[in-house]
Amino acid sequence: MKLTKTLLATTALTVAAGTAVTAQDMANSMTIVSWGGAYQASQDNAYVQPYLAANPGVSATWDESSAEAVAKLRAMNEAGNITWDLVDVVASDSMRLCDEGLAMEIDHDEMLAAAPDGTSASDDFGDLIVSDCFIPQIVYSTTFGYRTDMVPAGTEPPSTVCDVFDLAKYPGKRSLQKRPIDNMEWALYCDGVAKDEIYDVLGTEEGVERALAKLGTIKDQVVWWSAGAETPQLLADGEVFMGSTFNGRLFSAIAEQNQPIAMLWDMQSFDLDGWIVPAGLPADRLARVMDFLKFATDTQRLADQAAYISYGPARTSSAPLVGKHADLGIDMAPHMPTDPANAGNVHIYDYEWWADNRDDLDAKFQSWLAQ
């Protein structure tokens, strides 16, 4: 039976405050939804396994469906059967889920841990709280990697995102995410649109057609991906020359797997990733999730995650605690997308614009793909 919004909020606040709710009131299992690959492994290492170790008898099951989170939560809500307990989503999807009542509103200061110096969670996360339902985890970027051993002889390696569209100079397959986000912006930028005008242009029918036309110049050389682990594997297998994916996935392939891959940071697309709690959870499952969230999103745990993957922690108080890679012993700071050496020309992804326009652009993009 679904809980009312008021009861949900009251239960969550009670859990966060640590009163009235005991371990006996909490479910003994959680289904956590994420993206698979190196990122999910970093979450598992940094806070899921430590939480389970501190709570004997509790188990966690991973589901790697975050790319389909909005559609699946809509279907679960329609069916009245919410099987997920906690979902990792990008910022714009959190906005959509919140607007549709599919994600629970969060009182960050009541439900989450303060920083070690007493700074409230809302002040510590700051502007990264882009939705009432969103609990930020990381700052990451979507960017390109390329095979260093496939650069044509006598040719300089790729240096700008527009080299992705230059099949004459850099022949070979590309991999791009099977969604309009980022691809449309990169296409317009490489078709001569100034960065500060991209969303104005993309907001017109002519702009959409212009972006798709630019993507059409490489369409027959594109391998489309849905899971972040696909591009690193395609690069490792030599099936593509260059491809987009999340910077942490490329870091893993380069630093941990010693693949002949290099990063192309130009026009990397900054984005946020974080948690939402599905609306309508039974009280025992909600209690367990909120107990886990308070642990998993504290200052130390978010800093710990940066020891496994090159994503910047969302809490200001976590940044000074970022140190070396857990296994390699290398300094992680220079591998973050926010490092000045990597952030000379970045694309600031507009979460609100995409939250408002995603469904329409998805339909047009998928129609174009099918042509």
C-alpha positions in Angstrom: 0.0 0.0 0.0 1.3 3.4 -0.9 2.2 5.9 1.8 0.9 9.4 1.6 3.4 12.2 0.9 2.9 13.5 4.5 3.6 10.1 6.0 6.6 9.6 3.8 8.1 12.9 4.8 7.4 12.2 8.5 8.9 8.7 8.4 12.0 10.0 6.6 12.5 12.8 9.0 12.2 10.4 11.9 14.8 8.2 10.4 17.1 11.1 9.7 16.8 12.4 13.2 17.7 8.9 14.6 14.6 8.8 16.9 11.8 6.3 17.1 13.1 4.1 14.3 15.3 1.1 15.2 17.0 -1.6 13.2 14.0 -3.8 13.7 11.9 -1.2 11.9 14.1 -1.3 8.8 14.1 -3.6 5.9 17.0 -5.9 5.7 17.6 -5.5 1.9 17.9 -2.7 -0.6 17.8 -2.6 -4.4 20.1 0.2 -5.5 20.0 1.4 -9.1 23.2 2.7 -10.8 25.2 2.7 -14.1 27.4 -0.4 -13.8 31.1 -0.4 -14.6 33.8 1.6 -12.8 31.4 4.1 -11.3 29.2 1.6 -9.7 32.3 -0.2 -8.4 33.4 3.1 -6.8 30.1 3.4 -5.0 30.2 -0.2 -3.8 33.8 0.2 -2.5 33.3 3.7 -0.9 30.1 3.3 0.9 27.9 0.2 0.1 30.3 -2.4 1.4 31.3 -0.3 4.5 27.6 0.2 5.3 26.9 -3.5 5.0 29.9 -4.3 7.1 28.6 -2.0 9.8 25.1 -3.5 9.5 25.3 -7.3 9.6 22.3 -9.1 8.1 21.6 -6.3 5.6 22.1 -7.0 1.9 22.2 -4.8 -1.2 21.4 -5.8 -4.8 22.6 -3.7 -7.7 20.4 -2.9 -10.7 22.2 -1.2 -13.7 19.2 0.5 -15.2 19.9 4.2 -14.4 19.9 5.1 -18.1 16.3 4.1 -18.2 15.3 5.3 -14.7 12.6 7.8 -15.8 10.7 5.4 -18.1 11.0 2.5 -15.6 9.8 4.5 -12.6 6.9 5.8 -14.6 6.0 2.2 -15.4 6.4 1.1 -11.8 4.2 3.9 -10.6 1.6 3.1 -13.1 1.6 -0.5 -12.0 1.6 0.4 -8.3 4.7 -1.7 -7.7 7.9 0.2 -6.8 10.7 -2.4 -6.8 13.6 0.0 -6.5 14.7 1.6 -3.2 17.3 4.1 -4.3 18.2 5.4 -7.8 21.3 7.1 -9.1 20.3 9.7 -11.8 21.7 12.7 -13.6 20.4 16.1 -12.5 18.0 16.7 -15.3 16.3 13.3 -14.7 15.9 14.1 -11.0 14.1 17.3 -12.0 11.7 15.4 -14.2 11.0 12.7 -11.6 10.5 15.3 -8.9 8.1 17.3 -11.1 6.1 14.2 -11.9 5.9 13.2 -8.2 7.9 10.0 -8.8 10.7 11.0 -6.4 10.4 12.0 -2.8 11.2 15.5 -1.7 14.3 15.7 0.6 14.9 18.0 3.6 18.7 17.9 3.2 19.5 19.4 6.5 17.2 17.1 8.5 17.9 13.9 6.6 21.6 14.1 5.8 24.7 14.5 7.9 26.3 18.0 8.4 29.9 18.6 7.5 32.5 17.8 10.2 32.7 21.5 11.1 29.0 21.8 11.6 28.2 23.3 8.2 24.7 22.2 7.2 24.3 19.7 4.4 22.4 22.2 2.2 25.2 24.8 2.6 27.9 22.1 2.0 26.2 20.9 -1.2 25.3 24.5 -2.2 24.1 25.2 -5.7 24.5 21.5 -6.7 21.1 20.8 -5.1 19.3 21.5 -8.3 16.0 19.8 -7.3 14.0 19.4 -4.1 14.3 15.6 -4.6 18.0 15.5 -5.6 21.0 14.4 -3.3 24.2 15.3 -5.2 27.1 12.8 -5.2 29.6 13.8 -7.9 30.6 16.3 -10.5 31.6 14.5 -13.7 32.0 15.1 -17.4 31.1 13.4 -20.6 34.1 13.7 -22.9 36.0 11.8 -25.5 38.8 9.3 -25.5 40.7 8.1 -28.5 43.1 5.3 -29.4 46.6 6.8 -29.5 47.9 4.0 -31.8 45.2 4.7 -34.4 46.1 8.3 -35.0 47.2 8.4 -38.7 51.0 8.6 -39.2 52.2 12.1 -39.5 49.0 13.6 -38.1 48.8 15.4 -34.8 46.5 13.7 -32.3 43.0 15.1 -31.9 42.9 18.3 -29.9 39.3 19.7 -30.2 35.9 18.1 -30.0 35.3 19.1 -33.6 37.9 16.5 -34.7 35.2 14.0 -33.9 33.4 15.3 -37.1 36.6 15.2 -39.2 36.5 11.8 -40.9 39.0 12.8 -43.5 41.7 13.7 -41.1 40.8 11.1 -38.5 39.1 8.1 -40.2 37.5 5.4 -38.2 34.4 4.6 -36.2 33.1 6.8 -33.4 31.0 5.9 -30.4 28.3 8.3 -29.2 25.7 8.0 -26.5 22.3 7.0 -27.8 20.6 10.2 -26.7 20.3 13.8 -27.9 22.0 15.4 -24.8 25.6 16.5 -25.5 25.5 15.2 -29.1 23.2 18.0 -30.2 25.3 20.7 -28.4 28.6 19.4 -29.8 27.1 19.3 -33.3 25.9 22.9 -33.1 29.2 24.1 -31.6 31.2 22.3 -34.4 28.8 23.8 -37.0 29.8 27.3 -35.9 27.3 28.2 -33.1 28.9 30.1 -30.2 28.8 28.4 -26.9 26.6 31.0 -25.2 24.0 30.7 -28.1 23.7 26.9 -28.2 20.5 26.5 -26.3 18.9 29.5 -28.0 19.5 27.8 -31.3 18.6 24.3 -30.1 15.3 25.7 -28.9 14.2 26.2 -32.5 13.0 23.7 -35.1 15.8 25.0 -37.4 18.4 24.5 -34.7 17.3 20.9 -34.1 17.5 20.2 -37.8 20.9 21.9 -38.0 22.3 19.7 -35.2 20.9 16.5 -36.7 22.3 17.4 -40.1 25.8 17.9 -38.5 25.5 14.6 -36.8 24.4 13.1 -40.1 27.8 13.8 -41.5 29.3 11.0 -39.3 26.1 8.9 -38.7 27.2 5.9 -40.8 30.5 5.8 -38.8 28.8 5.9 -35.3 28.4 3.0 -32.9 25.6 4.1 -30.4 26.0 3.2 -26.8 23.7 3.1 -23.8 25.9 1.9 -20.9 29.0 3.9 -19.9 31.2 0.8 -20.0 30.6 0.3 -23.7 33.0 3.0 -25.1 36.0 2.0 -23.0 35.5 -1.6 -24.2 35.0 -0.5 -27.8 38.2 1.5 -27.5 40.1 -1.3 -25.9 39.0 -3.7 -28.6 40.0 -1.2 -31.3 36.5 -1.2 -32.7 36.3 2.6 -32.6 38.9 5.3 -33.0 37.3 7.7 -30.6 34.2 7.8 -28.5 32.3 9.7 -25.8 31.8 8.4 -22.3 32.1 9.6 -18.7 35.6 10.8 -17.7 35.9 8.3 -14.9 35.4 5.4 -17.3 38.2 6.7 -19.4 40.4 7.2 -16.4 39.8 3.6 -15.5 40.8 2.3 -18.9 43.9 4.5 -19.1 45.3 4.4 -15.5 44.0 1.1 -14.2 44.0 -1.0 -17.4 46.9 0.6 -19.2 45.0 0.9 -22.5 46.5 3.0 -25.4 43.9 5.6 -24.9 44.1 9.4 -24.3 41.6 11.9 -23.1 40.2 14.7 -25.2 39.0 17.3 -22.6 37.9 20.0 -25.1 34.2 20.9 -24.6 33.8 18.2 -21.9 30.2 18.4 -20.7 30.0 19.1 -17.0 27.1 17.3 -15.3 25.9 16.3 -11.8 24.9 12.8 -10.6 23.1 11.9 -7.4 20.4 10.0 -5.7 16.7 10.1 -5.7 14.4 8.1 -3.4 11.4 6.7 -5.3 8.1 8.0 -4.0 5.7 5.5 -2.4 8.2 3.2 -0.6 6.8 1.1 2.3 7.9 2.5 5.7 10.4 -0.3 6.4 12.2 0.1 3.1 12.2 3.9 3.3 13.7 3.7 6.8 16.6 1.5 5.6 17.2 3.8 2.6 17.3 6.9 4.7 19.7 5.3 7.2 22.0 4.3 4.3 21.8 7.7 2.6 22.9 9.6 5.7 26.0 7.4 5.9 26.7 7.2 2.1 26.5 11.0 1.5 28.6 12.3 4.4 31.8 14.2 3.9 34.2 11.2 4.3 32.3 8.8 2.2 32.1 11.1 -0.8 35.8 11.8 -0.5 36.5 8.1 -0.3 34.7 7.5 -3.6 37.2 9.8 -5.3 39.9 7.3 -4.4 38.3 4.8 -6.8 37.2 7.1 -9.7 38.1 10.5 -11.0 34.8 12.3 -10.2 34.8 15.4 -8.0 32.8 14.9 -4.8 29.7 17.1 -4.5 30.3 18.3 -1.0 32.6 21.2 -0.5 34.0 19.7 2.7 35.0 16.5 0.9 37.3 18.2 -1.6 40.3 18.7 0.8 40.1 15.0 1.7 40.6 13.8 -1.8 43.9 12.0 -1.9 45.5 9.2 -3.8 44.0 6.3 -5.8 43.2 3.4 -3.5 45.2 0.9 -5.5 47.6 2.8 -7.8 48.7 5.4 -5.2 48.6 8.3 -7.8 47.3 11.7 -6.9 43.7 11.9 -8.1 43.3 15.7 -8.2 44.9 16.1 -11.7 42.5 13.6 -13.1 39.4 15.4 -12.0 37.3 17.2 -14.7 37.5 20.3 -12.7 41.3 20.5 -12.6 42.4 23.8 -14.3 44.5 21.9 -16.8 41.5 20.0 -18.0 38.9 22.8 -17.9 40.2 25.3 -20.4 37.1 24.9 -22.6 34.1 23.3 -21.0 30.5 22.9 -21.9 28.2 23.8 -19.1 25.3 21.4 -19.4 21.9 23.1 -18.9 19.9 20.8 -16.6 16.8 22.9 -16.5 16.6 23.3 -20.3 16.9 19.5 -20.8 14.4 18.8 -18.0 11.9 20.9 -19.9 12.8 19.7 -23.4 14.0 16.1 -23.0 10.9 14.2 -24.0 10.4 16.2 -27.2 14.1 16.0 -28.2 14.2 12.3 -27.4 11.4 11.6 -29.8 13.0 13.6 -32.6 16.4 12.1 -32.0 15.0 8.5 -32.0 13.1 9.2 -35.2 16.3 10.5 -36.8 18.2 7.4 -35.7 15.6 5.2 -37.3 15.8 7.0 -40.7 
